Amino acid sequence: MMNYAADDGPPAITIRGLRVARGAQTVLDDFDLDVRRGSLTGLLGPSGSGKSTLMRAIVGVQRTAGGTVEVLGRPAGDRELRDRVGYVTQAPSVYADLTARQNLRYYARVLGAPISDVDRAIEQVDLESHADHLVGRMSGGQRSRVSLATALLGEPEVLVLDEPTVGLDPVLRVQLWELFHRLAADGVTLLVSSHVMDEAERCERLVLLRDGALLADDTLPALLARTGAADAEGAFLELIEKADSEVSS
């Protein structure tokens, strides 16, 4: 994996004035965000807050109505980023009629990753015992792990993970967060979305969204100090209340 200081150089992700609309509905409006290199950033908020839309914009698959999104100094979706950015969607994006190992071999060829990466990625997501099972016969959590394994092929410098722990048992959730921290320690930039507030404690920095607006971009200790809350959920509720009071005043 890459090795460099977490705050070395420009941000891994730079967003300025991003606007995304669906018909008459504005999903993100004049949105700004920086994600520093080698960081593990949690993107938190309720369903419908704009998390998935933001992630799609970062990987370059979301049509935008304005603003700029740069990843590793290149426009989001640039061909040069194909093997530098890993992306895991909420719905598993693997082939049901292939085994986990066959899926990974296929994606390794697409990315030009060494075949040895297949076994490494399978081990990282704890799928050794199911590597040769058809994906279509796997549980939802197992299919999600196959998708995550495909994103780990090669040496991605940025990982964008949309709710990667949904449907997983508590033990595996802990194991995956340990993996995320190891990757960040190796210099990989991770942006991990979740609607589960207790996962905020596992992130170095938190980006809180509500209705497409940025409520906060800070560390958990700083958010707790700022709001006087006891936990991330309490801090989120305090920020919502403050935002609502400012709108109504």
C-alpha positions in Angstrom: 0.0 0.0 0.0 0.9 3.6 -0.3 2.7 5.2 2.6 2.6 8.9 3.4 1.6 11.2 6.2 -2.2 11.7 6.7 -1.9 15.5 6.3 0.8 15.4 3.6 0.0 17.6 0.5 -3.4 18.7 -0.8 -6.6 17.0 0.2 -7.5 13.7 -1.4 -11.0 15.0 -2.2 -11.9 18.6 -2.8 -15.5 19.7 -3.4 -16.5 23.3 -4.2 -20.0 24.6 -4.8 -21.4 21.2 -5.7 -25.0 21.2 -6.8 -27.1 18.1 -7.6 -30.7 18.2 -8.5 -33.3 15.6 -9.4 -36.1 17.3 -11.3 -37.4 20.2 -9.2 -35.7 18.7 -6.0 -32.3 20.0 -5.0 -30.3 17.1 -3.4 -27.1 19.0 -2.7 -26.7 22.8 -3.0 -23.5 24.8 -2.9 -21.7 22.0 -1.1 -18.1 22.3 0.0 -15.9 19.6 1.5 -12.2 18.6 1.9 -11.1 15.1 2.8 -7.5 14.9 3.8 -5.2 12.1 2.6 -4.8 9.0 4.7 -7.9 9.8 6.8 -10.8 7.7 7.9 -13.8 10.0 7.5 -17.3 9.0 8.4 -20.2 10.3 6.3 -23.2 10.2 8.6 -26.8 11.1 8.4 -30.3 9.6 8.1 -31.6 8.0 4.9 -32.3 10.6 2.3 -29.8 13.1 3.6 -27.7 13.0 0.4 -24.9 10.6 1.4 -25.1 8.3 -1.6 -25.5 11.2 -4.0 -22.4 12.8 -2.6 -20.4 9.6 -2.9 -21.6 9.0 -6.5 -20.4 12.6 -7.3 -17.0 11.8 -5.8 -16.5 8.7 -7.9 -17.8 10.5 -11.0 -21.0 8.6 -11.7 -23.5 11.3 -10.6 -24.7 14.0 -13.0 -24.2 17.3 -11.4 -25.8 20.8 -11.9 -22.8 22.8 -10.8 -19.6 23.0 -8.9 -16.4 21.0 -9.0 -15.3 17.7 -7.5 -11.6 16.7 -7.6 -10.1 13.4 -6.4 -6.3 13.1 -6.1 -6.0 16.3 -8.1 -8.1 15.0 -11.1 -11.7 15.7 -12.0 -14.0 13.1 -10.5 -14.5 10.2 -12.9 -11.3 10.9 -14.8 -9.9 7.7 -16.6 -6.6 8.1 -14.6 -8.6 7.5 -11.4 -10.0 4.1 -12.5 -7.5 2.0 -10.6 -6.8 4.6 -7.9 -10.3 4.9 -6.5 -12.3 1.9 -5.1 -16.1 2.2 -4.8 -18.6 0.0 -3.0 -22.3 0.7 -3.5 -25.1 -0.1 -1.1 -26.3 -2.9 -3.5 -23.6 -5.5 -4.1 -22.2 -5.0 -7.6 -20.9 -8.5 -8.4 -22.1 -11.3 -10.6 -24.5 -13.7 -9.0 -23.7 -16.6 -11.4 -19.9 -16.5 -10.5 -18.2 -17.6 -7.3 -16.6 -15.0 -5.1 -13.1 -16.0 -6.4 -14.2 -15.8 -10.1 -15.7 -12.4 -9.5 -12.4 -11.2 -8.0 -10.3 -12.7 -10.8 -12.5 -11.0 -13.4 -12.2 -7.6 -11.7 -8.5 -8.1 -11.2 -8.1 -8.5 -15.0 -10.2 -5.4 -15.6 -8.0 -3.3 -13.2 -4.8 -4.9 -14.2 -4.2 -6.0 -10.6 -1.9 -9.0 -9.9 -3.8 -12.3 -9.5 -2.2 -12.6 -6.0 -4.5 -9.8 -4.9 -7.5 -12.1 -5.2 -6.5 -14.3 -2.2 -5.4 -11.2 -0.2 -8.7 -9.4 -0.7 -10.7 -12.6 0.2 -8.7 -12.9 3.4 -9.2 -9.3 4.3 -12.9 -9.6 4.2 -13.0 -13.0 5.9 -14.4 -14.9 3.0 -12.0 -17.8 2.7 -14.6 -20.4 3.6 -17.0 -19.1 1.0 -14.5 -18.1 -1.8 -15.7 -20.8 -4.2 -19.4 -20.5 -3.5 -21.7 -18.9 -6.0 -22.5 -15.3 -5.1 -26.2 -15.9 -5.9 -26.4 -18.4 -3.1 -24.7 -16.2 -0.5 -26.4 -14.2 2.2 -26.7 -10.5 1.8 -23.8 -9.8 4.1 -21.6 -12.2 2.3 -22.4 -10.6 -1.1 -21.5 -7.2 0.4 -18.2 -8.6 1.5 -17.5 -9.8 -2.1 -18.2 -6.3 -3.3 -15.8 -4.8 -0.7 -13.2 -7.3 -1.7 -13.4 -6.1 -5.4 -12.7 -2.5 -4.2 -9.6 -3.7 -2.4 -7.9 -5.1 -5.5 -4.8 -3.4 -6.6 -3.6 -0.5 -4.5 -6.5 2.0 -4.3 -5.5 5.3 -2.9 -9.1 6.3 -2.1 -11.9 4.0 -1.0 -15.5 5.3 -1.1 -17.7 2.9 0.8 -21.4 3.3 0.9 -22.8 1.6 4.0 -20.4 -1.3 3.9 -21.4 -2.8 7.2 -25.2 -2.9 6.6 -26.5 -6.4 7.3 -23.3 -7.7 8.9 -23.1 -9.3 12.3 -21.4 -7.3 15.1 -18.2 -9.4 15.1 -17.7 -8.9 11.4 -18.5 -5.2 11.7 -15.7 -4.8 14.2 -13.3 -6.7 12.0 -14.1 -4.6 9.0 -13.5 -1.3 11.0 -10.2 -2.7 12.1 -9.4 -3.3 8.4 -10.4 0.2 7.6 -8.1 1.6 10.2 -5.2 -0.5 8.9 -5.8 0.8 5.4 -5.8 4.4 6.6 -2.6 3.7 8.6 -1.1 2.6 5.2 -2.1 5.9 3.7 -5.4 5.0 2.0 -8.1 7.7 2.2 -11.4 6.2 3.3 -14.8 7.9 3.1 -17.3 5.5 4.8 -21.0 6.3 5.0 -23.4 5.0 7.6 -26.7 5.9 9.3 -25.6 4.0 12.4 -24.4 6.7 14.8 -22.4 4.4 17.0 -20.0 3.9 14.1 -19.0 7.5 14.5 -16.7 6.6 17.3 -14.7 4.5 14.9 -14.0 7.5 12.6 -11.2 10.0 12.8 -13.4 12.7 11.4 -17.1 13.1 10.9 -19.1 14.7 8.1 -22.7 15.1 9.2 -25.4 15.6 6.5 -29.1 16.4 6.8 -31.3 17.2 3.8 -28.3 17.7 1.6 -26.8 20.3 3.9 -23.5 20.0 5.7 -24.2 20.2 9.5 -20.7 19.6 10.6 -17.2 18.5 9.5 -15.1 17.8 12.6 -13.7 15.3 15.0 -16.1 13.5 17.4 -14.4 15.0 20.5 -14.8 18.5 19.0 -18.4 17.9 18.2 -19.2 16.7 21.7 -17.4 19.7 23.2 -19.3 22.0 20.9 -22.7 20.6 21.6 -22.4 19.4 25.2 -23.7 16.0 24.0 -22.7 12.7 25.5 -22.5 10.8 22.1 -22.6 11.3 18.4 -26.3 10.8 18.2 -26.9 13.5 20.8 -24.5 15.8 19.0 -26.3 15.3 15.7 -29.7 16.0 17.4 -28.3 19.2 19.0 -27.0 20.4 15.6 -30.3 19.7 14.0 -32.2 21.6 16.7 -29.8 24.6 16.3 -30.2 24.6 12.5 -34.0 24.4 12.8 -34.0 27.3 15.3 -31.9 29.5 13.0 -34.2 28.8 10.1 -37.3 29.7 12.2 -35.9 32.8 13.8 
